[in-house]
Amino acid sequence: MRSITPGEIETKDLHQFILGAVAPRPIAFVSTIDDKGVANIAPYSFFNAFSSNPPVLVFSSNRRVADNTTKDTLHNIELNQELVVNVVNYSIVRQMALASISYPSDVSEFSKSGLTPLASETVQPPRIKESPAHFECKVSEIITLGEHGGAGHLIICKVLKLHVDEAVLDGDRINPHKIDLVGRMGRAHYVRASGDNIFDIYQSVVKLALGFDELPPHLTNSTVLTGNDLAQIAGLYEFPTDALIQELLMSNDVQEVLIRVEAPDDTMLEGLHKLAKKALDEGNPEKAFGLAMLYEAIG
Ligand SMILES: Cc1cc2nc3c(=O)[nH]c(=O)nc-3n(C[C@H](O)[C@H](O)[C@H](O)COP(=O)(O)O)c2cc1C
């Protein structure tokens, strides 16, 4: 491991380690308005949602590392405490990149990026029509994190109204493939959150699963099963039943493994773990656990 102490490397390099490791980050495409009515839009990936009741979003507008200047988004919010957080999906990602350019404050990035302003209902700054979800917000607090280049200003935003494009909804839920969001990573890297990039984990956060410490060492020390494989077994709630063990013992796959060995040994263990891995790949952790536990049943 490379260990880094903040302050002992240049801020620009520390910044890149943070961006590379704290990733992917969602992107707040923030609309604000100045005192002359000029609308400003800019992307902010030091961003997340932190509360649902009350609904609160937070993003950070940082002092530029190069010259310690602050940004128009922050100036506008200090003036009127109003903004819209628009989300960024794949279809507007390049227009978002255009809007991140530091145009003078009297230039609206709406014109530069070709995106369309859409009137908000509760705040002055317009929404971005092409974005599939908009959060109209009032700023409740700005927390200044430092005075030097790279220092953030945490902008704590209370959500007044949320708009979601019907086209990305399945009933009352957002379909991730339809909304097709993008995330920011380090350097010039982005990630697209749809298609094969999305996978599901069904693990209850309230039901108490067995956990790794309940699994026998012949399983946790496996040379075949990975941490992710074992976690699917450790995520079960009970050990395999005798009936399952007996059923598996009679199966052709298991008999093939057993026929090649005389007593429980590493070859048999490896053979059973390979079958367990196959069961996991087929989405059957109960069967995988049963196969792995045959080692004890036979021994
Ligand atoms: C994807 C993306 C994410 C960004 N995230 C941040 C961020 O979290 N904080 C920040 O200060 N600047 C961030 N920037 C840079 C600002 O968008 C950029 O400085 C912009 O010019 C600020 O515009 P403004 O002065 O109109 O607010 C990001 C840029 C991009 C392209």
PDBQT file of the ligand as one rigid body, heavy atoms in Angstrom, charges set to zero:
ROOT
HETATM    1  C1  LIG A 301     -18.034  16.222 -13.989  1.00  0.00    +0.000 C 
HETATM    2  C2  LIG A 301     -17.486  17.428 -13.264  1.00  0.00    +0.000 A 
HETATM    3  C3  LIG A 301     -17.570  17.487 -11.889  1.00  0.00    +0.000 A 
HETATM    4  C4  LIG A 301     -17.089  18.606 -11.196  1.00  0.00    +0.000 A 
HETATM    5  N1  LIG A 301     -17.183  18.620  -9.841  1.00  0.00    +0.000 NA
HETATM    6  C5  LIG A 301     -16.790  19.722  -9.163  1.00  0.00    +0.000 A 
HETATM    7  C6  LIG A 301     -16.949  19.783  -7.748  1.00  0.00    +0.000 A 
HETATM    8  O1  LIG A 301     -17.449  18.864  -7.102  1.00  0.00    +0.000 OA
HETATM    9  N2  LIG A 301     -16.556  20.919  -7.109  1.00  0.00    +0.000 N 
HETATM   10  C7  LIG A 301     -16.032  21.975  -7.792  1.00  0.00    +0.000 A 
HETATM   11  O2  LIG A 301     -15.713  22.989  -7.171  1.00  0.00    +0.000 OA
HETATM   12  N3  LIG A 301     -15.861  21.931  -9.139  1.00  0.00    +0.000 NA
HETATM   13  C8  LIG A 301     -16.240  20.842  -9.825  1.00  0.00    +0.000 A 
HETATM   14  N4  LIG A 301     -16.098  20.794 -11.187  1.00  0.00    +0.000 N 
HETATM   15  C9  LIG A 301     -15.576  21.975 -11.888  1.00  0.00    +0.000 C 
HETATM   16  C10 LIG A 301     -16.658  23.021 -12.101  1.00  0.00    +0.000 C 
HETATM   17  O3  LIG A 301     -17.746  22.484 -12.821  1.00  0.00    +0.000 OA
HETATM   18  C11 LIG A 301     -16.052  24.166 -12.882  1.00  0.00    +0.000 C 
HETATM   19  O4  LIG A 301     -15.083  24.810 -12.085  1.00  0.00    +0.000 OA
HETATM   20  C12 LIG A 301     -17.089  25.182 -13.374  1.00  0.00    +0.000 C 
HETATM   21  O5  LIG A 301     -16.464  26.069 -14.253  1.00  0.00    +0.000 OA
HETATM   22  C13 LIG A 301     -17.685  25.950 -12.249  1.00  0.00    +0.000 C 
HETATM   23  O6  LIG A 301     -18.633  26.797 -12.820  1.00  0.00    +0.000 OA
HETATM   24  P1  LIG A 301     -19.223  28.050 -12.104  1.00  0.00    +0.000 P 
HETATM   25  O7  LIG A 301     -18.079  29.024 -11.869  1.00  0.00    +0.000 OA
HETATM   26  O8  LIG A 301     -20.226  28.561 -13.088  1.00  0.00    +0.000 OA
HETATM   27  O9  LIG A 301     -19.842  27.598 -10.818  1.00  0.00    +0.000 OA
HETATM   28  C14 LIG A 301     -16.517  19.687 -11.903  1.00  0.00    +0.000 A 
HETATM   29  C15 LIG A 301     -16.396  19.607 -13.304  1.00  0.00    +0.000 A 
HETATM   30  C16 LIG A 301     -16.880  18.482 -13.980  1.00  0.00    +0.000 A 
HETATM   31  C17 LIG A 301     -16.766  18.416 -15.470  1.00  0.00    +0.000 C 
ENDROOT
TORSDOF 0
